[in-house]
Amino acid sequence: MQTSHHAALETKHAGLDRRIADETHRPMPDPVVLADLKKQKLKLKEEIASL
């Protein structure tokens, strides 16, 4: 059974995935922004896995 908290984390994770893809496809992706987004995504993934 999926809790609302788990669903919210999954939604945030998917949003970060889209933001990473958008940044990657820019003409000059900002490596600092990409690194920050990837760190946030990893943190969410770890939190989801711990549920």
HELIX and SHEET records of a PDB file:
HELIX    1   1 SER A    4  THR A   24  1                                  21    
HELIX    2   2 PRO A   31  SER A   50  1                                  20    
END                                                                             
